[in-house]
Amino acid sequence: MRMEKLNLVICVWFLFMCECCLCRFVVENISLKVTSPENLKNTYETAIANFGIPQYGGTLSGYVVYRKANQKACNNFADDISFKKKTPGDLPVFLLADRGDCFFTYKAWNAQNAGASAILVADDRPEHLITMDLPEDDTKADYLQNLTLPSALISYKLGEAIKNAIENKDLVLVNLDWKEALPHPDERVEYEFWTNSNDECGPKCDDQINFVKSFKGVAQLLEQKGYTQFTPHYITWYCPNDYISSEKCKSQCINHGRYCAPDPDGDFSEGYNGKNVVFQNLIQGCLYKVANESGKPWIWWDYVTEFANHCSMKEKKYNKDCADDVLKSLGVDNKKVDECVGNTEENVENAVLKAEQDAQIGQGDRGDVTIQPTLVINNRQYRGKLDKKAVLKAICSAYKDTTEPSLCLTDEIETNECLDNNGGCWIDKVAGITACKDTFRGRVCECPIVHGVKFVGDGFNHCEAPPTLRCHVNNGGCWNGTNDGKTYSACVDDHTKGCTCPPGFKGDGVNSCEDIDECKEKSKCQCSECKCKDTWGSYECSCTGGLYFKEHDMCISEYPELKFYGGWGFAWIFILSLAVIGVVGYTFYKYRIRRYMDSEIRNIMAQYMPLDNPPDVPLNLSHGNI
C-alpha cells in the first residue's frame, strides 16, 4: 500500500513537471496598513489564507499582541489568557504568531478559541509571500468546519519589526483592508468554481459538496436575474507519453492518457479509480454545456446536488446509470450529453476536457489553478472557507458600487453605514432625501435623483436641484397649496432661489401665502353695474343686467339696441347689414335668370308655331339660329 501511494506521488510529480514547467502561481494579497507607531507607518502586502472567513469588501482594525509563551500558537492558550473584547469600545486583538512546528490551521484555531479577531502569521525566512492552505492530511480535520478566523501571512521583515515595537512597549495598530481584494468593474459578476465529482477525498470533498448544496439557491437566483455568470470547471492532468501504457495511467486516465485524475482514496487495488472520476467530471461538464445552450445554465447546481445525494461512492452508485437517472429527472436530453462525452476509450481529444485544461492556465491577473477546490471571482482567486455567507460576501464585493443586488445589502451580509450619522453625507431632513447611498463596500455620498430630477453638489455638504428644475422637487422649499381644485405655488422655475407668493396671495412665500380679498384691495370690478365676489387666489365679477368683460372692467347690456354705437353694437349692425344685402342680391339674381330663360324659350318656340303672347324682351341670339 505504501509503495503504491509512493508510485502515485511520483506519477503526479511527473504530471506537474510536464504540465507546469512554466506555471505561474499568484498569491492573493490584501492591504495591511500600520497606523502606529510612527516608525512603522506604511502599507504592506499580506497574503490571504485559504481558510477562515476573509472580510471581503470590508476592513478590520485592531492592535497586535505577541505572546512570548506559545509564540507559534501551536498549543492552546492558557485559560487566564483571553483576547476577547471586554467592552464594546475595546479594539479587536490581532494575534501575531511565528510560522513553524504545526499546521497553519492549528495556529488559527488556537487563536480563535482564545478570542482573537484575526491572526497574522509571520514568515520564518526572508522570501516571497505564500498562500497558507489547508493541510493535506489532518486526522483532526473536524475543527476545520468551525474555523472562521480571518488569517493572513506577513513577511519575515514586517514580523520582526512588529515584535521589536511590542518589545519597546509601543502600541501597534493595524488595519486589514479587503475592499480592493477583488475587481469590481461593472454590474455583473463572473465567477468560476473549480471542483470535481469525487466524494472520497476527505474534508475538501465534503466542503465542496456542502458548499454546492447550501449555495445552490443563491447561485440560481443571481444567475436567473442576470446578476452573475457562473461557469464550473474541472482540473485534469495528462499522463506523460512514457507512462501511457502503464497500469497506473490506464486506471487513472481516459482518451489514451490525455485526461487523468488521482485515485479517489489512494488505493489502486480496490474501489473507484481516477478514470471513474474523470468520466463523471466529463458528464457534469457536458451537462453544463447542454444546459447553457438551452438558456438554463443554473440546472448544473440541481444536477450536482442530486448526483451527490443519490450517486455517491460510499453507496457504490458512482456510475453512468445513476448519472443518467439524475439527468432524466431534470428533463435533460441524455443523448446530447452522451454525444458531448463521446467515446472515452478512443485515442482522440475531447473538446470539453481540452478546454478545461486550457482554462487551467492563468489568464491576466489570475494565476494557474493548482488548488482544488478553487473559486475564481472576476478573474481573481477567492481565498478562504467555502462558506455560503463568506462566498456571497466576496461576490457582493465584486459589483460596481450601487449596482449590487438587494440581496447584498441585507443586515445579515453587510452593515448599512448610512444609518450612522447619515454616513457623513448631505441630508434634507424636511424633504426626507439624502446623498448617502449604501453599498456593500461601504457608502458613497452622491447627490440623489428625486422624481427624475438629478440634484447637483458635492454630496457631502451641499446638494440642490438645478435652478430650472428646482420647483419639481419638494416645490423648491417654497409654499404651495390646493383648494377647490386649484393649486398655487410660491416657487418659480428660474435661476433665482427665492420664494414669492403668486398673484392673489401675500406672505413670505416659504412658510405661508394668504389669500388677498381683491374685492377690497384691487381696483378691478369697479363699474357701476358690476358685482364682486372674492375667490381663493382670485376674484369673480358679474353684471346685474348683462355680460362682464374682465379685460376692460365693463358690462355689456343684454339689450343690444341700447349700445349700437359702441363696441360690439356696431359690429352686429355691420354683420346684419351684410346679411340683408346678400339676401336681396341673391333674390334679384334668381328673378333675372328666370326671366331670361322664359324669354329665350318663347323665341325658340315662336319659330315653329304662333304664340298668343309674343315675348316682351327682344333676344340677341348672336350664336345663330338653332
C-alpha positions as CSV (number, residue, x, y, z in Angstrom):
1,M,0.0,0.0,0.0
2,R,2.7,2.5,0.9
3,M,4.6,1.6,-2.3
4,E,1.5,2.2,-4.4
5,K,1.0,5.6,-2.8
6,L,4.6,6.4,-3.4
7,N,4.2,5.5,-7.1
8,L,1.2,7.7,-7.3
9,V,3.1,10.6,-5.8
10,I,5.9,10.1,-8.3
11,C,3.4,9.9,-11.2
12,V,1.7,13.1,-10.1
13,W,5.0,14.8,-9.8
14,F,5.8,13.8,-13.4
15,L,2.5,15.2,-14.5
16,F,3.2,18.5,-12.8
17,M,6.7,18.7,-14.2
18,C,5.4,18.1,-17.7
19,E,2.4,20.3,-17.4
20,C,3.7,23.1,-15.2
21,C,7.3,23.8,-16.2
22,L,6.2,27.4,-16.8
23,C,3.5,27.5,-14.2
24,R,2.6,31.0,-12.9
25,F,1.5,30.9,-9.3
26,V,-0.2,34.1,-8.0
27,V,-0.6,34.8,-4.3
28,E,-3.7,36.7,-3.5
29,N,-2.9,39.7,-1.3
30,I,-4.7,42.3,0.8
31,S,-3.5,45.6,2.2
32,L,-2.2,45.8,5.8
33,K,-1.8,49.4,7.0
34,V,0.2,50.1,10.1
35,T,-1.0,53.4,11.7
36,S,1.1,53.2,14.9
37,P,3.9,53.5,15.9
38,E,5.3,56.3,13.8
39,N,8.4,54.5,12.5
40,L,6.2,51.6,11.2
41,K,3.5,53.7,9.5
42,N,3.2,52.3,6.0
43,T,1.1,49.9,3.8
44,Y,2.3,46.3,3.4
45,E,1.3,43.4,1.3
46,T,-0.3,40.5,3.2
47,A,-1.2,37.0,1.8
48,I,-4.8,35.9,2.4
49,A,-5.0,32.3,3.8
50,N,-7.1,29.7,2.1
51,F,-9.1,29.1,5.2
52,G,-11.1,31.1,7.7
53,I,-13.5,33.7,6.5
54,P,-11.9,36.8,4.9
55,Q,-13.9,40.0,5.3
56,Y,-14.2,40.7,1.5
57,G,-15.5,44.2,0.8
58,G,-14.7,45.4,4.4
59,T,-12.0,46.4,6.8
60,L,-10.9,45.3,10.2
61,S,-8.8,47.4,12.7
62,G,-7.1,46.3,15.9
63,Y,-3.9,46.2,17.9
64,V,-1.3,43.4,17.7
65,V,-0.5,41.1,20.6
66,Y,2.6,38.8,20.6
67,R,2.9,36.2,23.3
68,K,6.4,35.0,24.2
69,A,4.9,31.9,25.6
70,N,3.4,29.9,22.8
71,Q,5.0,32.1,20.2
72,K,4.0,29.8,17.3
73,A,0.4,29.3,18.7
74,C,0.7,25.5,18.2
75,N,-0.8,24.9,21.7
76,N,-4.0,26.1,23.4
77,F,-3.6,29.3,25.2
78,A,-3.9,29.2,29.0
79,D,-7.3,29.7,30.5
80,D,-6.3,33.0,32.0
81,I,-5.4,34.5,28.6
82,S,-8.2,36.0,26.6
83,F,-8.1,38.2,23.6
84,K,-11.8,38.8,23.6
85,K,-13.1,42.4,23.8
86,K,-14.1,43.2,27.3
87,T,-16.2,46.3,26.5
88,P,-17.9,47.4,23.2
89,G,-15.4,50.2,22.8
90,D,-12.3,47.9,23.1
91,L,-10.2,47.5,20.0
92,P,-10.1,44.0,18.4
93,V,-7.0,41.9,19.1
94,F,-4.8,40.6,16.3
95,L,-2.6,37.8,17.4
96,L,0.9,37.6,15.9
97,A,2.3,34.1,15.7
98,D,5.5,32.7,14.2
99,R,5.5,30.2,11.4
100,G,6.6,26.6,12.0
101,D,6.1,23.4,14.0
102,C,2.4,22.9,13.2
103,F,-0.3,23.4,10.6
104,F,-1.3,27.0,9.8
105,T,-4.9,26.0,10.6
106,Y,-3.9,24.9,14.1
107,K,-2.4,28.3,14.8
108,A,-5.6,30.0,13.6
109,W,-7.8,27.6,15.6
110,N,-6.0,28.2,18.8
111,A,-6.1,32.0,18.2
112,Q,-9.8,31.8,17.5
113,N,-10.5,29.9,20.7
114,A,-8.6,32.5,22.7
115,G,-10.9,35.2,21.3
116,A,-8.6,36.9,18.8
117,S,-10.3,38.8,15.9
118,A,-7.6,37.9,13.4
119,I,-4.2,36.1,13.2
120,L,-1.1,37.3,11.5
121,V,1.5,34.6,10.9
122,A,5.0,35.9,10.5
123,D,7.1,34.0,8.0
124,D,10.2,32.4,9.4
125,R,12.5,33.2,6.5
126,P,13.0,36.1,4.0
127,E,11.1,35.0,0.9
128,H,8.1,35.9,-1.2
129,L,4.8,35.5,0.4
130,I,3.0,32.2,0.1
131,T,-0.6,31.1,0.4
132,M,-1.4,29.3,3.7
133,D,-3.5,26.3,2.7
134,L,-5.5,23.6,4.4
135,P,-3.5,20.6,5.5
136,E,-3.4,17.7,3.0
137,D,-3.5,15.0,5.8
138,D,-5.1,16.0,9.1
139,T,-6.5,13.4,11.4
140,K,-8.2,16.2,13.5
141,A,-9.9,17.9,10.5
142,D,-13.3,18.2,12.2
143,Y,-12.2,21.6,13.6
144,L,-11.8,23.0,10.1
145,Q,-15.6,23.1,9.7
146,N,-15.7,25.7,12.5
147,L,-12.6,27.7,11.7
148,T,-13.7,31.2,10.7
149,L,-10.9,33.5,11.9
150,P,-9.5,35.9,9.3
151,S,-5.9,34.8,8.7
152,A,-3.0,36.2,6.8
153,L,0.7,35.7,6.3
154,I,3.1,38.7,6.7
155,S,6.7,38.9,5.7
156,Y,9.6,38.0,8.0
157,K,10.8,41.6,7.9
158,L,7.5,43.1,9.0
159,G,7.0,40.4,11.6
160,E,10.4,41.2,13.2
161,A,9.6,45.0,13.1
162,I,6.3,44.5,14.9
163,K,7.8,42.2,17.5
164,N,10.5,44.8,18.2
165,A,7.9,47.6,18.6
166,I,5.9,45.5,21.1
167,E,9.1,44.7,23.0
168,N,9.6,48.5,23.3
169,K,6.1,48.9,24.8
170,D,4.8,50.6,21.6
171,L,1.1,50.2,20.7
172,V,1.0,48.6,17.2
173,L,-2.3,49.5,15.4
174,V,-3.0,47.9,12.1
175,N,-5.9,47.9,9.6
176,L,-6.6,44.9,7.3
177,D,-8.4,46.1,4.1
178,W,-10.3,43.6,1.8
179,K,-12.2,46.3,-0.1
180,E,-10.0,46.1,-3.2
181,A,-9.2,42.4,-2.9
182,L,-11.5,41.6,-5.8
183,P,-12.0,43.7,-9.0
184,H,-15.4,45.4,-9.3
185,P,-15.7,46.9,-12.8
186,D,-19.4,46.6,-13.6
187,E,-22.8,45.4,-12.6
188,R,-22.3,41.7,-13.4
189,V,-20.0,39.3,-11.6
190,E,-18.4,36.5,-13.4
191,Y,-17.2,33.6,-11.3
192,E,-15.9,30.0,-11.8
193,F,-15.8,27.0,-9.5
194,W,-13.0,24.5,-10.0
195,T,-14.3,21.3,-8.4
196,N,-14.7,17.6,-9.1
197,S,-17.3,14.8,-8.6
198,N,-15.2,12.8,-6.2
199,D,-16.7,12.3,-2.7
200,E,-13.9,10.2,-1.2
201,C,-11.1,12.8,-0.9
202,G,-11.7,13.7,2.7
203,P,-12.6,17.2,4.2
204,K,-12.0,19.0,0.9
205,C,-14.6,16.9,-0.9
206,D,-17.0,17.3,2.0
207,D,-16.5,21.1,1.8
208,Q,-17.2,21.2,-1.9
209,I,-20.5,19.3,-1.8
210,N,-21.7,21.0,1.3
211,F,-21.0,24.4,-0.3
212,V,-22.8,23.4,-3.5
213,K,-25.9,22.3,-1.6
214,S,-26.0,25.4,0.6
215,F,-25.2,27.9,-2.1
216,K,-27.5,26.5,-4.8
217,G,-30.5,28.7,-4.1
218,V,-28.5,31.9,-4.0
219,A,-26.5,31.0,-7.1
220,Q,-29.6,30.1,-9.2
221,L,-31.4,33.3,-8.1
222,L,-28.4,35.6,-9.1
223,E,-28.0,33.7,-12.4
224,Q,-31.6,33.9,-13.4
225,K,-31.8,37.6,-12.6
226,G,-28.7,38.3,-14.7
227,Y,-26.5,39.5,-11.8
228,T,-23.9,36.7,-12.3
229,Q,-22.4,34.5,-15.0
230,F,-21.3,31.2,-13.5
231,T,-19.0,28.5,-15.1
232,P,-18.0,25.2,-13.5
233,H,-14.5,23.8,-14.2
234,Y,-12.7,20.5,-13.6
235,I,-9.0,20.0,-13.1
236,T,-7.4,17.2,-15.1
237,W,-3.8,16.2,-15.9
238,Y,-2.3,14.2,-18.7
239,C,-0.1,11.2,-18.5
240,P,3.5,11.5,-19.9
241,N,4.0,9.5,-23.1
242,D,6.5,7.2,-21.4
243,Y,3.8,6.1,-18.9
244,I,0.7,5.8,-21.1
245,S,0.9,2.0,-21.3
246,S,1.4,1.6,-17.5
247,E,-1.4,0.2,-15.4
248,K,-1.4,3.4,-13.3
249,C,-2.2,5.7,-16.2
250,K,-4.7,3.3,-17.7
251,S,-6.6,3.2,-14.4
252,Q,-6.4,7.0,-13.8
253,C,-6.9,8.3,-17.4
254,I,-9.3,8.3,-20.3
255,N,-8.8,9.1,-24.0
256,H,-5.4,7.4,-24.2
257,G,-3.8,9.2,-21.2
258,R,-5.0,12.7,-22.2
259,Y,-7.2,13.4,-19.2
260,C,-6.3,12.0,-15.7
261,A,-7.3,12.3,-12.1
262,P,-5.8,10.8,-8.9
263,D,-7.2,7.7,-7.4
264,P,-10.0,8.9,-5.0
265,D,-8.8,7.1,-1.9
266,G,-5.2,6.4,-3.0
267,D,-5.8,2.7,-3.1
268,F,-5.3,1.2,-6.6
269,S,-6.3,-2.3,-5.5
270,E,-10.0,-1.6,-4.8
271,G,-12.8,0.9,-5.0
272,Y,-13.2,3.6,-7.7
273,N,-10.2,4.9,-9.6
274,G,-9.2,8.2,-11.2
275,K,-10.7,7.1,-14.5
276,N,-14.2,6.9,-13.0
277,V,-13.7,10.4,-11.6
278,V,-12.6,11.9,-14.9
279,F,-15.6,10.3,-16.6
280,Q,-18.1,11.7,-14.1
281,N,-16.4,15.1,-14.3
282,L,-16.9,15.0,-18.1
283,I,-20.6,14.2,-17.7
284,Q,-21.0,17.2,-15.4
285,G,-19.1,19.4,-17.8
286,C,-21.3,18.2,-20.7
287,L,-24.4,18.7,-18.7
288,Y,-23.5,22.3,-18.1
289,K,-22.7,22.8,-21.8
290,V,-26.1,21.4,-22.9
291,A,-28.0,23.3,-20.2
292,N,-26.2,26.6,-21.1
293,E,-27.0,26.1,-24.8
294,S,-30.7,25.8,-23.8
295,G,-30.5,29.0,-21.8
296,K,-30.7,27.4,-18.4
297,P,-27.1,27.0,-17.1
298,W,-28.3,27.0,-13.4
299,I,-29.5,23.4,-13.9
300,W,-25.9,22.4,-13.1
301,W,-26.5,23.2,-9.5
302,D,-29.5,20.9,-9.4
303,Y,-27.6,18.1,-11.1
304,V,-24.5,18.2,-8.9
305,T,-26.7,18.3,-5.7
306,E,-28.8,15.3,-6.8
307,F,-25.8,13.3,-8.0
308,A,-24.2,13.8,-4.6
309,N,-27.4,12.7,-2.9
310,H,-28.0,9.6,-4.9
311,C,-24.8,8.5,-6.7
312,S,-22.1,8.6,-4.0
313,M,-19.0,6.4,-4.0
314,K,-19.8,5.4,-0.4
315,E,-23.1,3.8,-1.6
316,K,-21.4,2.2,-4.6
317,K,-23.6,4.1,-7.0
318,Y,-21.0,6.3,-8.6
319,N,-21.7,5.2,-12.2
320,K,-23.3,6.2,-15.5
321,D,-26.6,4.5,-14.9
322,C,-27.2,6.6,-11.8
323,A,-26.0,9.7,-13.6
324,D,-28.5,9.0,-16.4
325,D,-31.3,8.7,-13.9
326,V,-30.5,12.1,-12.5
327,L,-30.3,13.7,-15.9
328,K,-33.8,12.2,-16.8
329,S,-35.3,13.5,-13.6
330,L,-34.2,17.0,-14.5
331,G,-35.6,16.8,-18.0
332,V,-32.1,16.9,-19.7
333,D,-31.6,15.3,-23.1
334,N,-29.4,12.3,-22.3
335,K,-28.5,11.9,-26.0
336,K,-27.0,15.4,-26.2
337,V,-24.9,14.7,-23.1
338,D,-23.7,11.4,-24.4
339,E,-22.7,13.0,-27.8
340,C,-20.7,15.5,-25.8
341,V,-19.0,12.8,-23.7
342,G,-18.1,10.8,-26.8
343,N,-16.0,7.6,-26.7
344,T,-13.6,7.9,-23.8
345,E,-11.7,4.8,-25.0
346,E,-10.6,6.3,-28.3
347,N,-7.3,8.0,-28.9
348,V,-8.9,11.4,-29.6
349,E,-9.3,14.7,-27.9
350,N,-12.5,15.6,-26.1
351,A,-13.5,19.2,-26.7
352,V,-14.8,19.9,-23.2
353,L,-11.9,18.5,-21.3
354,K,-9.4,20.1,-23.7
355,A,-11.0,23.4,-23.0
356,E,-10.7,22.7,-19.2
357,Q,-7.0,22.1,-19.5
358,D,-6.5,25.3,-21.4
359,A,-8.6,27.3,-18.9
360,Q,-6.5,25.9,-16.0
361,I,-3.6,28.1,-17.2
362,G,-3.6,31.5,-15.6
363,Q,-5.0,34.5,-17.5
364,G,-4.4,38.2,-16.8
365,D,-4.1,38.8,-13.0
366,R,-5.3,35.2,-12.3
367,G,-2.6,32.6,-11.8
368,D,-2.7,28.9,-12.7
369,V,-5.4,26.9,-10.8
370,T,-3.5,24.5,-8.7
371,I,-5.6,24.3,-5.5
372,Q,-8.8,22.3,-5.6
373,P,-11.4,23.4,-4.9
374,T,-10.8,27.0,-6.2
375,L,-13.3,29.8,-6.6
376,V,-12.4,32.5,-9.1
377,I,-14.4,35.8,-9.0
378,N,-13.9,38.4,-11.7
379,N,-10.7,36.5,-12.8
380,R,-9.2,36.6,-9.3
381,Q,-8.9,33.6,-7.0
382,Y,-11.0,33.6,-3.9
383,R,-9.2,32.7,-0.7
384,G,-11.0,31.4,2.4
385,K,-13.5,28.9,3.6
386,L,-16.2,27.6,1.1
387,D,-19.0,29.0,3.2
388,K,-22.3,30.3,1.8
389,K,-22.2,33.6,3.6
390,A,-18.4,34.2,3.0
391,V,-18.6,33.4,-0.7
392,L,-21.7,35.6,-1.1
393,K,-19.9,38.5,0.6
394,A,-17.0,38.0,-1.8
395,I,-19.3,38.0,-4.8
396,C,-21.1,41.1,-3.5
397,S,-17.8,42.9,-3.2
398,A,-17.2,42.4,-6.9
399,Y,-20.0,44.6,-8.0
400,K,-19.6,48.2,-9.0
401,D,-20.8,50.5,-6.2
402,T,-24.6,51.0,-6.2
403,T,-25.2,48.2,-8.7
404,E,-25.2,45.3,-6.4
405,P,-28.5,43.3,-6.0
406,S,-30.6,44.0,-2.9
407,L,-29.5,40.6,-1.5
408,C,-26.1,42.1,-0.9
409,L,-27.5,44.9,1.3
410,T,-29.3,42.8,3.9
411,D,-28.4,43.1,7.5
412,E,-27.1,39.6,7.5
413,I,-24.5,40.4,4.8
414,E,-23.3,44.0,5.5
415,T,-23.7,47.0,7.7
416,N,-25.6,50.0,6.4
417,E,-23.2,52.9,7.1
418,C,-25.9,55.4,6.1
419,L,-27.7,54.6,9.4
420,D,-24.8,56.1,11.4
421,N,-25.0,59.9,11.2
422,N,-26.2,59.6,7.6
423,G,-22.7,58.3,6.6
424,G,-21.4,61.9,6.9
425,C,-23.3,62.9,3.7
426,W,-25.7,65.7,3.0
427,I,-29.3,65.3,4.0
428,D,-32.5,67.4,3.8
429,K,-34.5,66.2,6.8
430,V,-37.6,68.2,5.9
431,A,-37.9,66.6,2.5
432,G,-36.5,63.3,3.7
433,I,-33.9,63.0,1.0
434,T,-30.2,62.2,1.3
435,A,-27.0,61.9,-0.6
436,C,-25.9,58.8,1.3
437,K,-26.1,55.5,-0.8
438,D,-25.3,52.3,1.0
439,T,-23.1,49.9,-1.0
440,F,-21.6,46.6,0.0
441,R,-18.1,48.0,0.4
442,G,-19.3,51.0,2.5
443,R,-21.2,54.1,1.4
444,V,-20.9,56.8,-1.2
445,C,-22.0,60.4,-0.9
446,E,-23.7,61.2,-4.2
447,C,-26.4,63.8,-4.8
448,P,-29.7,61.9,-5.3
449,I,-32.2,61.7,-8.1
450,V,-35.7,62.7,-6.9
451,H,-38.7,62.3,-9.2
452,G,-36.5,62.1,-12.2
453,V,-34.5,65.3,-11.2
454,K,-30.8,64.9,-10.6
455,F,-29.5,67.1,-7.7
456,V,-26.2,68.7,-8.1
457,G,-23.5,69.4,-5.5
458,D,-20.6,67.7,-3.7
459,G,-22.7,65.1,-1.9
460,F,-21.1,65.9,1.4
461,N,-22.1,69.4,2.3
462,H,-24.4,70.6,-0.4
463,C,-27.0,69.2,-2.9
464,E,-29.7,71.0,-4.7
465,A,-31.9,70.6,-7.7
466,P,-30.8,72.5,-10.8
467,P,-32.3,76.1,-10.9
468,T,-34.5,75.4,-13.9
469,L,-35.9,72.3,-12.2
470,R,-35.9,73.1,-8.6
471,C,-39.6,73.5,-8.3
472,H,-40.1,69.9,-9.3
473,V,-38.6,68.6,-6.1
474,N,-40.2,69.5,-2.8
475,N,-41.6,72.6,-4.5
476,G,-38.1,74.2,-4.2
477,G,-38.7,74.6,-0.5
478,C,-41.4,77.1,-1.1
479,W,-45.1,77.3,-0.1
480,N,-47.8,75.6,-2.1
481,G,-51.4,74.9,-1.5
482,T,-54.5,73.4,-3.1
483,N,-58.1,74.5,-2.5
484,D,-61.3,74.0,-4.5
485,G,-59.4,72.0,-7.2
486,K,-56.9,74.9,-7.7
487,T,-53.1,74.7,-6.9
488,Y,-50.8,77.6,-6.4
489,S,-47.1,77.7,-5.7
490,A,-44.6,80.3,-4.5
491,C,-41.8,78.6,-6.5
492,V,-40.8,79.7,-10.0
493,D,-38.5,77.6,-12.2
494,D,-35.8,80.2,-13.0
495,H,-32.3,80.9,-11.8
496,T,-33.4,82.6,-8.6
497,K,-33.6,80.7,-5.3
498,G,-36.3,82.9,-3.6
499,C,-39.9,82.1,-2.9
500,T,-42.6,84.7,-3.9
501,C,-46.3,84.3,-3.3
502,P,-48.2,84.1,-6.6
503,P,-50.6,86.9,-7.7
504,G,-53.7,86.9,-5.4
505,F,-51.7,86.0,-2.3
506,K,-49.4,87.7,0.2
507,G,-46.8,86.3,2.7
508,D,-43.2,85.3,2.9
509,G,-43.6,82.6,0.2
510,V,-41.8,80.0,2.3
511,N,-44.0,79.2,5.3
512,S,-47.3,80.8,4.1
513,C,-49.2,82.7,1.5
514,E,-52.6,84.1,2.4
515,D,-55.4,84.9,0.0
516,I,-56.0,88.6,-0.8
517,D,-59.5,89.9,-1.0
518,E,-59.4,91.6,-4.4
519,C,-62.9,92.9,-3.9
520,K,-61.5,95.2,-1.2
521,E,-57.9,95.9,-2.3
522,K,-58.0,95.8,-6.0
523,S,-59.2,98.4,-8.5
524,K,-60.9,95.7,-10.5
525,C,-64.7,95.1,-10.8
526,Q,-65.5,98.7,-10.1
527,C,-68.0,99.5,-12.8
528,S,-71.5,100.7,-11.6
529,E,-73.2,97.6,-12.9
530,C,-70.5,95.2,-11.5
531,K,-70.9,92.8,-8.6
532,C,-67.6,91.4,-7.0
533,K,-67.1,88.0,-5.4
534,D,-63.8,87.0,-3.7
535,T,-62.4,83.5,-4.5
536,W,-59.2,81.7,-3.3
537,G,-56.3,83.3,-5.2
538,S,-58.5,85.4,-7.4
539,Y,-62.0,87.0,-7.8
540,E,-65.1,86.9,-9.9
541,C,-67.2,89.8,-11.3
542,S,-70.7,89.7,-12.6
543,C,-73.2,92.2,-14.1
544,T,-76.7,92.8,-12.8
545,G,-78.0,93.2,-16.4
546,G,-75.5,91.9,-18.9
547,L,-72.1,90.4,-19.5
548,Y,-68.9,91.3,-17.7
549,F,-65.6,91.7,-19.7
550,K,-62.7,91.4,-17.2
551,E,-60.1,92.8,-19.6
552,H,-62.0,96.1,-19.8
553,D,-63.7,96.0,-16.4
554,M,-67.1,96.8,-18.1
555,C,-70.5,95.3,-18.6
556,I,-72.3,94.8,-21.9
557,S,-76.1,95.1,-21.6
558,E,-78.2,92.1,-22.9
559,Y,-80.3,94.7,-25.0
560,P,-78.1,95.4,-28.0
561,E,-80.2,98.3,-29.3
562,L,-79.1,100.4,-26.3
563,K,-75.5,100.2,-27.2
564,F,-75.4,100.2,-31.0
565,Y,-72.8,102.9,-31.3
566,G,-70.3,101.4,-29.1
567,G,-68.1,98.4,-29.2
568,W,-70.0,95.3,-30.2
569,G,-73.2,97.0,-31.2
570,F,-71.6,98.5,-34.4
571,A,-70.1,95.1,-35.2
572,W,-73.6,93.4,-35.0
573,I,-75.1,96.2,-37.2
574,F,-72.5,95.7,-39.9
575,I,-72.9,91.9,-39.9
576,L,-76.7,92.2,-40.1
577,S,-76.4,94.7,-43.0
578,L,-74.2,92.4,-45.0
579,A,-76.6,89.6,-44.5
580,V,-79.6,91.6,-45.7
581,I,-77.7,92.9,-48.8
582,G,-76.7,89.3,-49.6
583,V,-80.3,88.0,-49.4
584,V,-81.7,90.8,-51.5
585,G,-79.0,90.5,-54.2
586,Y,-79.5,86.7,-54.4
587,T,-83.3,87.1,-54.8
588,F,-82.9,89.7,-57.6
589,Y,-80.3,87.5,-59.4
590,K,-82.7,84.5,-59.3
591,Y,-85.5,86.7,-60.7
592,R,-83.4,88.0,-63.7
593,I,-82.2,84.5,-64.6
594,R,-85.8,83.2,-64.5
595,R,-87.0,86.0,-66.8
596,Y,-84.2,85.4,-69.2
597,M,-84.8,81.7,-69.6
598,D,-88.5,82.2,-70.1
599,S,-87.9,84.8,-72.9
600,E,-85.4,82.5,-74.7
601,I,-87.8,79.6,-74.7
602,R,-90.6,81.7,-76.1
603,N,-88.4,82.9,-79.0
604,I,-87.4,79.4,-79.9
605,M,-91.0,78.1,-79.9
606,A,-92.2,81.1,-81.9
607,Q,-90.2,79.9,-84.9
608,Y,-92.3,76.8,-85.2
609,M,-95.7,77.9,-84.1
610,P,-97.5,81.2,-83.5
611,L,-97.8,82.3,-79.9
612,D,-100.7,84.2,-78.4
613,N,-98.3,86.5,-76.4
614,P,-95.1,87.5,-78.2
615,P,-92.1,88.0,-76.0
616,D,-91.8,91.3,-74.3
617,V,-88.0,91.5,-74.4
618,P,-86.2,91.0,-77.8
619,L,-83.3,88.5,-77.5
620,N,-79.9,88.8,-79.1
621,L,-79.1,85.3,-80.3
622,S,-75.6,86.1,-81.5
623,H,-74.7,82.5,-81.9
624,G,-77.1,81.9,-84.8
625,N,-80.3,80.0,-85.3
626,I,-80.9,76.6,-84.0
